Amino acid sequence: MTTPQLSIMLRTYAAEDPGTWQPVLDTARAADAAGVDRVLVSDHVVFGEHMDAYGRPESGGVAGGKQPTGPDGHWLEPLTTLSVVCGVTSRVRLGTNILIAALRRPVVLAKAAATLDVLSGGRLDLGVGIGWQREEYEAAGLDFGNRGRQLDLTLEVCQTLWREPRAKVELDGLAFEAIHMMPKPRQPGGVPIWVSGRVNERVARRLARFGSGWIPWGEDAADPAASIPRMRDAVASAGGNADALQVAGNLSVVRRDDRSIDPEPTMANVPQLVAAGVTDFRVFVMVPETFDEALSSLSPIVEAFQASVH
């Protein structure tokens, strides 16, 4: 049984140029010191101007969803950012939530992720998804309508290069043999892959083939008690190990009158969600920008979480 973990998002985007991104690094250092299990960063490479597509489930978005910036928002590239975070932390895991992996050339992504895993001492988790924005794929010269297959190809290449000393791939549109890539990731079997998506056959097959964990999306994220058994059944039907599947779940923050976080009520639903099958609890908190203040803010949250799972 996996011990439940606590993850926080690093705010690696801003509506306008913040002048400095030092608060991102200070928050990561504070999370490391406070005992947070994982820090997460999000991904956009470029934006088109049809931002309302994020609110349409039919294009991969979520009903009623709204992007936190406009098309000229500032977004840091996630693997580059985590490489810097790696250098200022020592134990906290480093994750993407999510990386639009198909936008990267598969062999280059395999190398970058393996390098970061080695340099971090085996702390990387790669959360991946297909994204919602047509223009982002078009700017990369890729077919938006074919993004699911492109993601599968990317994951196949990454895991093959991570695991095989002499790699061979034969896929539609990409084939190679007798290819060597070193160093391999520090973690046995390669970097753990967390797959984002709704409960459907395509996502279940992707989890069965590649996934260590599932990041529920849309309505399935809103009702994990109902969606987790359905996804486990779907993964098992696709030939995967449903019992070993880790699952991400979101925690709703409860605030006091002064807008500070009230840790105990925030964690009130944790035991119920653990019973439902959630293994990684993701909380979106705004913490003070300086290291000392961020540490003071995060420490009681970690303590309350640990008390709720023991």
Secondary structure, DSSP 8 states (H G I E B T S, - for coil): ----EEEEE---EESS--S--HHHHHHHHHHHHHT-SEEEE---S---S-GGGGG-GGGT--TT---SS-TT-EE--HHHHHHHHHHH-SSSEEEES-B-GGGS-HHHHHHHHHHHHHHTTS-EEEEE---S-HHHHHHTT--GGGHHHHHHHHHHHHHHHHH-SSEEEEETTEEEEEE---S--SSTTSS-EEEEE-SSHHHHHHHHHH-SEEEE-THHHH-HHHHHHHHHHHHHHTT--GGG-EEEEEE---B-TTS-B-HHHHTTTHHHHHHHT--EEEE-----SSHHHHHHHHHHHHHHHHHHH-
